[in-house]
Amino acid sequence: MLDFLLNEAERKVRDEAREFARGIPRKLVLDLDAEKVTYPREYLEWAAARNLIGLRFPREYGGRGLNWVADMAVLEEIGVLGSPLACLYSLPDIVGEAINVFGTAEQKERFLRPTLAGRLTTAEALTEPRGGSDFFGATTAAVREGDHWVLRGQKRFVVGAEGADYFMVYAKTDPGAPPHKSLSAFLVERGPGVEAAYVYGLMGTRGGGAGRVVFRDARVPAGNLLGAENGAAEIFYRMMIPERLTSAGGALGLARAALEVAARYSTRRKAFGRKIKDFQGVSFKVADSLTRLDAARGITYLAARAVDSGQDPSTQRRLVSEAKKFATEAAWAIVNDAMQIMGGIGYTNVYPVERLLRDARLMMIWTGTSEIMDLIIQHEYYSSLGAAPADRRDVEEDAHAGEMVEEKVYE
């Protein structure tokens, strides 16, 4: 970690998180991967007991009133545990963002406060079987009946499907409206009509109870509507920030862990009578990986500071999407190089690199694929491009024949 990126308060909470991560039992990490544990509720209780859940939220609800930069420093430390625990740690941050920004005072007391205290666990129910990246094509529906909404449909790939106490669910409440004005968000408590119908067997990132949740005429109190009716689009766009920054922060820790394991191995393992770090085929992979890791840190902290400083929404969306794409792809490349450095032993469970590789693969898919990140990045850039700026040099004219306007044909 590059300490100069952090102020004193940010370093302090980072150190607390580092100590917390050191204390997580090895058995829990291994049992999650072996699917002996499907939802480690006690892990979230341990983090909450140290006041490490929801650091950015107001103190009055149990947070610390810190910023996104502090969150990134903490998530890097949590990320070394692997993506299941980093993901579970992030869910209160993600769902909590929606409640903190769009929720009523009553919802903050009923949901946000006990979540930060570790008394309630939460999950986000967004993806549907017939719609992955097409969020606004959701078919889960909610119909108002008196003082309740009746929810019908299903969501899948819900981390916490098996163990969460409540879900943030997007549902269609006005089928006749344009897609961006047809959805509402709800806080849906586990109970009658809410069923974890299937828990997935995953290649990696195991132990978060990821599954499909079915809503069979689930009755949701009207007071659990989050934000405005048919106003879920605003919530969805806001949620890009916590979903993507937490993915980037966790990826930093996972990549760092894999690189450190491989680099230490290279200082011990010998071939042809020399330590393998002395061969450029190995040491240059370490150099490339370290460069990727530092670059990923740079863009992740840049995005965090952009959000903390209140940059315009377009800039925030672009930078958090860049951070998510770059950090997760960098992590994948770093873990692959770590395995290559270690050779055959890296492919076994003697070292954790094979587990980290399986974990890392999902990071380029969840909370928006890399391809969706590209769509957002280019869209926000083109939207802000406009004509040549009047306050900066127009380099288009810096060509020997730049004045030949008749040669610049666009149609």
RODO-2510 file (C-alpha; in nm, 4 decimals, decimal comma):
residues 411
     n   res          X          Y          Z
     1     m     0,0000     0,0000     0,0000
     2     l     0,1230     0,3510    -0,0809
     3     d     0,0728     0,5396     0,2442
     4     f     0,1148     0,8841     0,0909
     5     l    -0,2231     0,8400    -0,0766
     6     l    -0,3910     0,8484     0,2658
     7     n    -0,4292     1,1025     0,5419
     8     e    -0,3912     1,0115     0,9090
     9     a    -0,7557     0,9088     0,9615
    10     e    -0,7530     0,6974     0,6455
    11     r    -0,4296     0,5239     0,7485
    12     k    -0,5698     0,4548     1,0940
    13     v    -0,8819     0,2770     0,9689
    14     r    -0,6728     0,0948     0,7071
    15     d    -0,4536    -0,0384     0,9883
    16     e    -0,7625    -0,1491     1,1813
    17     a    -0,8838    -0,3374     0,8755
    18     r    -0,5419    -0,4943     0,8278
    19     e    -0,5484    -0,6222     1,1856
    20     f    -0,9036    -0,7504     1,1362
    21     a    -0,8049    -0,9388     0,8195
    22     r    -0,5066    -1,0946     0,9964
    23     g    -0,7413    -1,2299     1,2630
    24     i    -0,9888    -1,4029     1,0304
    25     p    -0,9544    -1,7776     1,0920
    26     r    -0,7815    -1,9670     0,8123
    27     k    -1,0441    -2,2357     0,8592
    28     l    -1,3232    -1,9956     0,7614
    29     v    -1,1487    -1,8978     0,4364
    30     l    -1,0930    -2,2645     0,3459
    31     d    -1,4384    -2,3800     0,4555
    32     l    -1,6001    -2,1168     0,2352
    33     d    -1,4075    -2,2379    -0,0668
    34     a    -1,4890    -2,6004     0,0186
    35     e    -1,8569    -2,5009     0,0495
    36     k    -1,8699    -2,6263     0,4068
    37     v    -1,9937    -2,2782     0,5012
    38     t    -2,2572    -2,1191     0,2789
    39     y    -2,3118    -1,7900     0,4592
    40     p    -2,0664    -1,6702     0,7295
    41     r    -2,2938    -1,4401     0,9252
    42     e    -2,0498    -1,4324     1,2157
    43     y    -1,7875    -1,2726     0,9904
    44     l    -2,0093    -0,9673     0,9409
    45     e    -2,0799    -0,9611     1,3143
    46     w    -1,7050    -0,9571     1,3827
    47     a    -1,6551    -0,6657     1,1440
    48     a    -1,9483    -0,4752     1,2934
    49     a    -1,8139    -0,5296     1,6461
    50     r    -1,5015    -0,3409     1,5347
    51     n    -1,7140    -0,0673     1,3766
    52     l    -1,5744    -0,1555     1,0340
    53     i    -1,9089    -0,1867     0,8521
    54     g    -2,0420     0,1099     0,6549
    55     l    -1,7542     0,3436     0,7308
    56     r    -1,8889     0,6215     0,5081
    57     f    -2,2295     0,6497     0,6686
    58     p    -2,3265     0,9038     0,9360
    59     r    -2,2208     0,8388     1,2929
    60     e    -2,5814     0,8735     1,4046
    61     y    -2,6576     0,5442     1,2282
    62     g    -2,3425     0,3656     1,3388
    63     g    -2,0995     0,4644     1,0639
    64     r    -1,7845     0,6710     1,1005
    65     g    -1,8565     0,9518     0,8562
    66     l    -1,5452     0,8680     0,6528
    67     n    -1,4954     0,8962     0,2766
    68     w    -1,4545     0,6716    -0,0248
    69     v    -1,0760     0,6890    -0,0084
    70     a    -1,0875     0,5336     0,3395
    71     d    -1,3237     0,2692     0,2057
    72     m    -1,0781     0,1783    -0,0715
    73     a    -0,7923     0,1471     0,1772
    74     v    -1,0014    -0,0845     0,3938
    75     l    -1,1307    -0,2902     0,1002
    76     e    -0,7774    -0,3557    -0,0214
    77     e    -0,7029    -0,5146     0,3155
    78     i    -1,0277    -0,7152     0,3139
    79     g    -0,9616    -0,8180    -0,0462
    80     v    -0,6584    -1,0262     0,0500
    81     l    -0,9044    -1,2725     0,2074
    82     g    -1,0513    -1,3440    -0,1368
    83     s    -1,3604    -1,2241    -0,3170
    84     p    -1,6315    -1,4000    -0,1066
    85     l    -1,5461    -1,2122     0,2119
    86     a    -1,4750    -0,8892     0,0245
    87     c    -1,8141    -0,9145    -0,1473
    88     l    -2,0026    -0,9851     0,1746
    89     y    -1,8203    -0,6980     0,3426
    90     s    -1,9266    -0,4654     0,0580
    91     l    -2,2987    -0,5442     0,0597
    92     p    -2,3827    -0,3165     0,3558
    93     d    -2,1871    -0,0457     0,1717
    94     i    -2,3861    -0,1012    -0,1469
    95     v    -2,7383    -0,1419    -0,0121
    96     g    -2,6620     0,1063     0,2635
    97     e    -2,5851     0,3710     0,0017
    98     a    -2,9374     0,3427    -0,1378
    99     i    -3,0954     0,3586     0,2077
   100     n    -2,8752     0,6462     0,3239
   101     v    -2,9364     0,8596     0,0133
   102     f    -3,2949     0,7680    -0,0778
   103     g    -3,4420     0,6165     0,2367
   104     t    -3,6760     0,7722     0,4892
   105     a    -3,5745     0,8360     0,8488
   106     e    -3,7801     0,5324     0,9497
   107     q    -3,6062     0,3112     0,6924
   108     k    -3,2672     0,4232     0,8169
   109     e    -3,3634     0,3290     1,1718
   110     r    -3,5216    -0,0045     1,0729
   111     f    -3,2620    -0,1161     0,8201
   112     l    -2,9444     0,0924     0,8024
   113     r    -2,8665     0,1141     1,1736
   114     p    -2,9043    -0,2597     1,2512
   115     t    -2,7140    -0,3485     0,9319
   116     l    -2,4143    -0,1411     1,0376
   117     a    -2,4386    -0,2944     1,3851
   118     g    -2,4266    -0,6463     1,2409
   119     r    -2,7776    -0,7362     1,3593
   120     l    -2,9217    -0,7515     1,0061
   121     t    -2,7625    -0,8788     0,6871
   122     t    -2,8539    -0,7572     0,3419
   123     a    -2,8306    -0,8378    -0,0288
   124     e    -2,9041    -0,6703    -0,3597
   125     a    -3,1502    -0,8460    -0,5937
   126     l    -3,0968    -0,6991    -0,9375
   127     t    -3,0229    -0,9571    -1,2104
   128     e    -3,3004    -1,1696    -1,3582
   129     p    -3,2895    -1,5022    -1,5450
   130     r    -3,4029    -1,3366    -1,8686
   131     g    -3,2045    -1,0185    -1,8243
   132     g    -2,8461    -0,9695    -1,7133
   133     s    -2,6981    -0,6458    -1,8419
   134     d    -3,0450    -0,5323    -1,9584
   135     f    -3,1440    -0,3979    -1,6180
   136     f    -3,4485    -0,2026    -1,7365
   137     g    -3,5874    -0,5131    -1,9024
   138     a    -3,6763    -0,6496    -1,5577
   139     t    -3,9982    -0,8502    -1,5412
   140     t    -4,0305    -0,8886    -1,1639
   141     a    -4,3479    -0,6932    -1,0863
   142     a    -4,4993    -0,5225    -0,7844
   143     v    -4,8698    -0,4367    -0,7673
   144     r    -5,0162    -0,2062    -0,5024
   145     e    -5,2886    -0,3598    -0,2881
   146     g    -5,3969    -0,1288    -0,0085
   147     d    -5,1092    -0,0626     0,2291
   148     h    -4,8909    -0,3326     0,0721
   149     w    -4,7182    -0,4109    -0,2552
   150     v    -4,7481    -0,7660    -0,3858
   151     l    -4,4222    -0,8796    -0,5415
   152     r    -4,4035    -1,1522    -0,8076
   153     g    -4,0991    -1,2687    -1,0025
   154     q    -3,7456    -1,3804    -0,9437
   155     k    -3,3880    -1,2605    -0,9285
   156     r    -3,0708    -1,4606    -0,9655
   157     f    -2,7007    -1,4372    -0,8850
   158     v    -2,8020    -1,2798    -0,5542
   159     v    -2,5094    -1,2975    -0,3122
   160     g    -2,6739    -1,3637     0,0214
   161     a    -2,9799    -1,5333    -0,1271
   162     e    -2,9515    -1,8017     0,1362
   163     g    -2,8512    -1,5907     0,4341
   164     a    -2,9580    -1,2259     0,4029
   165     d    -3,2292    -1,0894     0,6293
   166     y    -3,3579    -0,8457     0,3686
   167     f    -3,3097    -0,7635     0,0018
   168     m    -3,3065    -0,4470    -0,2017
   169     v    -3,5246    -0,5441    -0,4983
   170     y    -3,6010    -0,3638    -0,8219
   171     a    -3,9481    -0,4374    -0,9625
   172     k    -4,1703    -0,3071    -1,2397
   173     t    -4,4517    -0,0936    -1,0999
   174     d    -4,5736     0,0775    -1,4190
   175     p    -4,5652    -0,1664    -1,7146
   176     g    -4,7000     0,0957    -1,9525
   177     a    -4,4294     0,3532    -1,8866
   178     p    -4,0967     0,3865    -2,0717
   179     p    -3,8439     0,1399    -1,9228
   180     h    -3,6481     0,4080    -1,7360
   181     k    -3,9676     0,5240    -1,5635
   182     s    -4,1280     0,1876    -1,4958
   183     l    -3,9318     0,0484    -1,2008
   184     s    -3,9381     0,1001    -0,8248
   185     a    -3,7032    -0,0202    -0,5509
   186     f    -3,8157    -0,2005    -0,2365
   187     l    -3,6649    -0,3252     0,0872
   188     v    -3,8008    -0,6784     0,1064
   189     e    -3,7653    -0,8722     0,4300
   190     r    -3,7172    -1,2458     0,4258
   191     g    -4,0476    -1,4139     0,5084
   192     p    -4,3561    -1,5686     0,3484
   193     g    -4,3401    -1,5539    -0,0289
   194     v    -3,9622    -1,4938    -0,0345
   195     e    -3,7781    -1,8141    -0,1195
   196     a    -3,4149    -1,8973    -0,1944
   197     a    -3,5109    -2,1434    -0,4666
   198     y    -3,1622    -2,2426    -0,5766
   199     v    -2,8067    -2,1892    -0,4497
   200     y    -2,5451    -2,1965    -0,7234
   201     g    -2,2387    -2,4133    -0,7421
   202     l    -1,9683    -2,1640    -0,8339
   203     m    -1,6236    -2,1966    -0,9897
   204     g    -1,4916    -1,9584    -0,7245
   205     t    -1,6145    -1,6832    -0,4915
   206     r    -1,7854    -1,9519    -0,2882
   207     g    -1,9540    -1,9150     0,0467
   208     g    -2,1724    -1,6096    -0,0029
   209     g    -2,4911    -1,8105    -0,0424
   210     a    -2,5325    -1,6880    -0,4018
   211     g    -2,8567    -1,8063    -0,5527
   212     r    -3,1915    -1,7407    -0,7121
   213     v    -3,4615    -1,5707    -0,5064
   214     v    -3,8248    -1,6197    -0,6016
   215     f    -4,1021    -1,3844    -0,4907
   216     r    -4,4367    -1,5619    -0,4794
   217     d    -4,7005    -1,3010    -0,3945
   218     a    -4,4671    -1,1598    -0,1302
   219     r    -4,6444    -0,8822     0,0581
   220     v    -4,4198    -0,5812     0,1091
   221     p    -4,5398    -0,2957     0,3339
   222     a    -4,5898     0,0306     0,1488
   223     g    -4,3414     0,1877     0,3886
   224     n    -4,0688    -0,0332     0,2384
   225     l    -4,0796     0,1458    -0,0952
   226     l    -3,7319     0,2964    -0,1343
   227     g    -3,7304     0,6378    -0,2963
   228     a    -4,0050     0,7527    -0,5287
   229     e    -4,2549     0,5219    -0,6942
   230     n    -4,1308     0,4468    -1,0484
   231     g    -3,8086     0,6270    -0,9536
   232     a    -3,5683     0,3326    -0,9357
   233     a    -3,3622     0,4621    -1,2282
   234     e    -3,2205     0,7376    -1,0097
   235     i    -3,1271     0,4813    -0,7454
   236     f    -2,9755     0,2469    -1,0051
   237     y    -2,7508     0,5201    -1,1471
   238     r    -2,6396     0,6196    -0,7986
   239     m    -2,5645     0,2576    -0,7143
   240     m    -2,3062     0,2432    -0,9921
   241     i    -2,0703     0,4188    -0,7533
   242     p    -2,0675     0,1765    -0,4570
   243     e    -2,1054    -0,1344    -0,6730
   244     r    -1,8083    -0,0521    -0,8923
   245     l    -1,5772     0,1111    -0,6421
   246     t    -1,6139    -0,1769    -0,3969
   247     s    -1,5329    -0,4212    -0,6796
   248     a    -1,2211    -0,2227    -0,7660
   249     g    -1,1070    -0,1948    -0,4047
   250     g    -1,1459    -0,5657    -0,3375
   251     a    -0,9608    -0,6502    -0,6598
   252     l    -0,6589    -0,4523    -0,5390
   253     g    -0,6270    -0,6689    -0,2297
   254     l    -0,6728    -0,9963    -0,4163
   255     a    -0,4129    -0,8994    -0,6774
   256     r    -0,1676    -0,7818    -0,4143
   257     a    -0,2007    -1,1096    -0,2249
   258     a    -0,1328    -1,3224    -0,5338
   259     l     0,1652    -1,1104    -0,6366
   260     e     0,3221    -1,1281    -0,2910
   261     v     0,2871    -1,5069    -0,2759
   262     a     0,4479    -1,5494    -0,6175
   263     a     0,7231    -1,2942    -0,5620
   264     r     0,8244    -1,4537    -0,2301
   265     y     0,8224    -1,7932    -0,3992
   266     s     1,0593    -1,6570    -0,6648
   267     t     1,3121    -1,5603    -0,3950
   268     r     1,3195    -1,9194    -0,2622
   269     r     1,2702    -2,1478    -0,5586
   270     k     1,5853    -2,2421    -0,7500
   271     a     1,6339    -2,3671    -1,1028
   272     f     1,9608    -2,4294    -1,2839
   273     g     2,1377    -2,3417    -0,9591
   274     r     1,9879    -1,9911    -0,9319
   275     k     1,6880    -1,8353    -0,7633
   276     i     1,4211    -1,7972    -1,0273
   277     k     1,3807    -1,4264    -0,9548
   278     d     1,7187    -1,3831    -1,1237
   279     f     1,5691    -1,4912    -1,4564
   280     q     1,4112    -1,2097    -1,6558
   281     g     1,1252    -1,4364    -1,7591
   282     v     1,0207    -1,4313    -1,3942
   283     s     1,1332    -1,0920    -1,2683
   284     f     0,9803    -0,9084    -1,5642
   285     k     0,6437    -1,0700    -1,4867
   286     v     0,6775    -0,9355    -1,1325
   287     a     0,7606    -0,5902    -1,2751
   288     d     0,4607    -0,5987    -1,5090
   289     s     0,2304    -0,7151    -1,2300
   290     l     0,3493    -0,4479    -0,9891
   291     t     0,3017    -0,1817    -1,2552
   292     r    -0,0528    -0,3035    -1,3193
   293     l    -0,1274    -0,3064    -0,9470
   294     d     0,0014     0,0470    -0,8926
   295     a    -0,1867     0,1709    -1,1994
   296     a    -0,5045     0,0045    -1,0715
   297     r    -0,4544     0,1718    -0,7352
   298     g    -0,4050     0,5041    -0,9069
   299     i    -0,7280     0,4947    -1,1057
   300     t    -0,9243     0,3506    -0,8134
   301     y    -0,8146     0,6268    -0,5771
   302     l    -0,8666     0,8849    -0,8512
   303     a    -1,2274     0,7660    -0,8857
   304     a    -1,2759     0,7639    -0,5077
   305     r    -1,1490     1,1205    -0,4772
   306     a    -1,3707     1,2296    -0,7660
   307     v    -1,6753     1,1033    -0,5767
   308     d    -1,5558     1,2449    -0,2450
   309     s    -1,5005     1,5887    -0,3999
   310     g    -1,8449     1,5956    -0,5624
   311     q    -1,7443     1,5941    -0,9277
   312     d    -2,0298     1,6063    -1,1766
   313     p    -2,2257     1,2786    -1,2099
   314     s    -2,0978     1,2092    -1,5624
   315     t    -1,7352     1,2263    -1,4492
   316     q    -1,8107     1,0079    -1,1488
   317     r    -1,9834     0,7424    -1,3618
   318     r    -1,6958     0,7382    -1,6101
   319     l    -1,4203     0,7154    -1,3516
   320     v    -1,5826     0,4482    -1,1339
   321     s    -1,6466     0,2429    -1,4480
   322     e    -1,2834     0,2851    -1,5538
   323     a    -1,1687     0,1829    -1,2066
   324     k    -1,3894    -0,1252    -1,1981
   325     k    -1,2827    -0,2392    -1,5453
   326     f    -0,9127    -0,1699    -1,5045
   327     a    -0,8700    -0,2981    -1,1484
   328     t    -1,0565    -0,6237    -1,2055
   329     e    -0,8825    -0,6935    -1,5361
   330     a    -0,5478    -0,6080    -1,3774
   331     a    -0,6221    -0,8498    -1,0936
   332     w    -0,6990    -1,1263    -1,3430
   333     a    -0,3713    -1,0634    -1,5289
   334     i    -0,1707    -1,0452    -1,2054
   335     v    -0,3102    -1,3704    -1,0673
   336     n    -0,2451    -1,5466    -1,3969
   337     d     0,1151    -1,4238    -1,3971
   338     a     0,1508    -1,5320    -1,0347
   339     m     0,0488    -1,8843    -1,1329
   340     q     0,2877    -1,8805    -1,4286
   341     i     0,5767    -1,7716    -1,2057
   342     m     0,5071    -2,0579    -0,9674
   343     g     0,4631    -2,3183    -1,2385
   344     g     0,2879    -2,6435    -1,1622
   345     i     0,2805    -2,5940    -0,7851
   346     g     0,0779    -2,2765    -0,8372
   347     y    -0,1952    -2,4851    -0,9961
   348     t    -0,2325    -2,6964    -0,6816
   349     n    -0,3958    -2,6179    -0,3494
   350     v    -0,0567    -2,6125    -0,1780
   351     y    -0,0668    -2,2370    -0,2395
   352     p    -0,3731    -2,0057    -0,2478
   353     v    -0,3078    -1,8730    -0,5990
   354     e    -0,5424    -2,1250    -0,7657
   355     r    -0,8236    -2,0159    -0,5318
   356     l    -0,7517    -1,6492    -0,5955
   357     l    -0,7546    -1,7137    -0,9709
   358     r    -1,0993    -1,8734    -0,9481
   359     d    -1,2177    -1,5826    -0,7356
   360     a    -1,0769    -1,3195    -0,9703
   361     r    -1,2582    -1,4455    -1,2778
   362     l    -1,5990    -1,3388    -1,1525
   363     m    -1,4868    -0,9829    -1,0807
   364     m    -1,4912    -0,8971    -1,4510
   365     i    -1,8557    -1,0048    -1,4703
   366     w    -2,0320    -0,8950    -1,1514
   367     t    -2,1631    -0,5402    -1,0909
   368     g    -2,1444    -0,4863    -1,4663
   369     t    -1,9233    -0,6693    -1,7130
   370     s    -1,6110    -0,5114    -1,8594
   371     e    -1,8064    -0,4649    -2,1826
   372     i    -2,0782    -0,2690    -2,0016
   373     m    -1,8031    -0,0585    -1,8416
   374     d    -1,6756     0,0189    -2,1931
   375     l    -2,0232     0,1302    -2,2991
   376     i    -2,0472     0,3701    -2,0064
   377     i    -1,6912     0,5010    -2,0394
   378     q    -1,7240     0,5871    -2,4076
   379     h    -2,0758     0,7269    -2,3646
   380     e    -1,9752     0,9647    -2,0866
   381     y    -1,6634     1,0706    -2,2748
   382     y    -1,8449     1,1417    -2,6009
   383     s    -2,1171     1,3269    -2,4095
   384     s    -1,8581     1,5622    -2,2630
   385     l    -1,6397     1,5963    -2,5731
   386     g    -1,8277     1,8635    -2,7663
   387     a    -1,6509     2,1085    -2,9926
   388     a    -1,2871     2,2098    -2,9610
   389     p    -1,2508     2,3913    -2,6269
   390     a    -1,1970     2,7659    -2,6455
   391     d    -0,9753     2,7750    -2,3359
   392     r    -0,7171     2,5183    -2,4550
   393     r    -0,4943     2,4728    -2,7555
   394     d    -0,6718     2,3162    -3,0510
   395     v    -0,4096     2,0680    -3,1696
   396     e    -0,6186     1,9732    -3,4719
   397     e    -0,4616     2,2683    -3,6513
   398     d    -0,1063     2,1577    -3,5668
   399     a    -0,0537     1,9863    -3,9020
   400     h     0,1429     2,1128    -4,2017
   401     a    -0,1724     2,1227    -4,4120
   402     g    -0,4078     2,1938    -4,1249
   403     e    -0,5546     2,4958    -4,3026
   404     m    -0,6743     2,2872    -4,5980
   405     v    -1,0379     2,2923    -4,4939
   406     e    -1,1535     2,1597    -4,8315
   407     e    -0,9636     1,8343    -4,7632
   408     k    -1,1472     1,7702    -4,4376
   409     v    -1,4466     1,5848    -4,5710
   410     y    -1,6791     1,4168    -4,3196
   411     e    -1,9706     1,3048    -4,5367
***
